Amino acid sequence: MGMENNDVLLLDSECGLCNSIAIFLHPRLDKRGGMIFITNESEEGKKIISNFSIEQQKADTVYLVRNGKAHIRSAAAIRCLLYLKWKYKIFYPLFWLIPNPLRDLVYKLISKYRHRIFSKPDICIIPSLNNAK
């Protein structure tokens, strides 16, 4: 599946939380789609990340490229709601009420302990989701 008409969610292929998030998001995507999943470690993912600012490249986080603009951490996570069915989209404005520094603090805490809480997947499901219906 090509990226030309799609926004891209870049996730860590060795993270059980990232794998679980992709599995959760995929069946809940709005029928119009518009978002594909790519791993940070793939050649395509590395190429996309290399176009980001140096600060974003060093972030080692989830990335969402939406309308050609890169978003990281909680800003990327919250924007994922915009791709989901309406019952999930309604939470989007509520999460924006939480100040960014607080959102990112929570994001960084979860990120710091994610490998301890979520085991590394035996097989990364992320690339196969783009072809699944």
C-alpha positions as CSV (number, residue, x, y, z in Angstrom):
1,M,0.0,0.0,0.0
2,G,1.5,3.3,-1.0
3,M,1.9,6.4,1.2
4,E,1.0,9.0,-1.5
5,N,-2.6,9.5,-0.2
6,N,-2.1,8.3,3.3
7,D,-0.9,9.7,6.6
8,V,1.6,7.5,8.4
9,L,1.7,6.2,12.0
10,L,5.3,5.1,12.8
11,L,5.6,2.7,15.7
12,D,8.3,0.6,17.4
13,S,8.3,-2.9,16.0
14,E,9.9,-4.3,19.2
15,C,7.4,-2.8,21.5
16,G,4.4,-4.9,22.8
17,L,2.5,-1.7,23.6
18,C,3.0,-0.3,20.0
19,N,1.9,-3.7,18.6
20,S,-1.2,-3.7,20.8
21,I,-2.1,-0.1,19.9
22,A,-1.9,-1.0,16.2
23,I,-4.1,-4.0,16.7
24,F,-6.6,-1.9,18.6
25,L,-6.6,0.9,16.1
26,H,-6.8,-1.1,12.9
27,P,-10.4,-2.5,13.1
28,R,-11.7,0.8,14.5
29,L,-10.4,3.0,11.6
30,D,-13.0,5.1,9.8
31,K,-13.9,3.5,6.5
32,R,-12.2,6.3,4.6
33,G,-8.9,5.1,6.1
34,G,-6.2,7.5,5.3
35,M,-3.6,6.1,7.8
36,I,-1.1,3.4,7.3
37,F,1.2,1.7,9.9
38,I,4.9,1.6,9.4
39,T,7.7,0.6,11.9
40,N,10.4,3.0,12.9
41,E,13.0,0.4,12.1
42,S,11.9,-0.4,8.5
43,E,13.8,1.2,5.6
44,E,10.6,3.2,4.7
45,G,10.3,4.3,8.4
46,K,13.9,5.4,8.6
47,K,13.6,7.3,5.4
48,I,10.5,9.2,6.7
49,I,12.1,9.9,10.1
50,S,15.3,11.2,8.4
51,N,13.2,14.1,7.0
52,F,12.2,15.3,10.4
53,S,13.9,17.9,12.4
54,I,17.0,16.7,14.4
55,E,15.0,17.2,17.6
56,Q,12.2,15.0,16.4
57,Q,14.6,12.4,15.0
58,K,16.1,12.0,18.5
59,A,12.8,11.7,20.2
60,D,12.6,7.9,19.9
61,T,8.8,7.9,20.1
62,V,5.6,7.3,18.1
63,Y,5.4,9.6,15.1
64,L,2.3,10.6,13.1
65,V,2.8,12.2,9.8
66,R,-0.5,14.0,9.1
67,N,-1.0,16.2,6.1
68,G,2.8,16.2,5.6
69,K,3.6,17.4,9.2
70,A,5.2,15.3,11.8
71,H,3.7,15.0,15.3
72,I,5.3,13.2,18.2
73,R,4.4,11.8,21.6
74,S,1.0,12.7,23.0
75,A,0.2,15.0,20.1
76,A,0.6,12.1,17.7
77,A,-1.3,9.8,19.9
78,I,-4.3,12.1,20.3
79,R,-4.4,12.9,16.6
80,C,-4.8,9.1,16.0
81,L,-8.4,9.6,17.3
82,L,-9.2,11.6,14.1
83,Y,-8.8,8.4,12.0
84,L,-11.2,6.4,14.0
85,K,-15.0,5.9,13.9
86,W,-17.1,8.7,15.3
87,K,-17.5,7.2,18.8
88,Y,-13.8,7.5,19.3
89,K,-13.4,10.9,17.5
90,I,-15.5,12.5,20.2
91,F,-12.7,12.2,22.7
92,Y,-10.3,14.2,20.5
93,P,-11.3,17.7,21.8
94,L,-11.4,16.5,25.4
95,F,-7.8,15.3,25.3
96,W,-6.7,18.7,23.9
97,L,-8.0,20.3,27.1
98,I,-5.2,18.6,29.0
99,P,-2.1,20.9,28.8
100,N,0.7,19.5,26.5
101,P,3.4,19.4,29.2
102,L,1.1,17.2,31.4
103,R,0.1,15.0,28.5
104,D,3.8,14.5,27.5
105,L,4.8,13.8,31.1
106,V,2.3,10.9,31.2
107,Y,3.3,9.8,27.7
108,K,7.0,9.7,28.8
109,L,6.3,7.7,32.0
110,I,4.4,5.1,30.0
111,S,7.1,5.0,27.4
112,K,9.8,4.6,30.0
113,Y,8.2,1.4,31.4
114,R,6.5,0.0,28.4
115,H,9.1,-2.7,27.8
116,R,8.7,-4.0,31.4
117,I,4.9,-4.0,31.2
118,F,4.3,-5.2,27.7
119,S,6.4,-8.1,26.4
120,K,8.2,-7.9,23.1
121,P,6.1,-9.5,20.4
122,D,7.3,-12.7,18.8
123,I,6.2,-11.3,15.4
124,C,5.5,-7.7,14.7
125,I,2.0,-7.4,13.3
126,I,2.3,-3.8,12.3
127,P,3.4,-4.1,8.7
128,S,0.7,-6.7,7.9
129,L,-2.1,-4.4,9.1
130,N,-1.9,-2.3,5.9
131,N,-2.9,-5.3,3.8
132,A,-5.7,-6.6,6.2
133,K,-9.3,-5.6,5.5
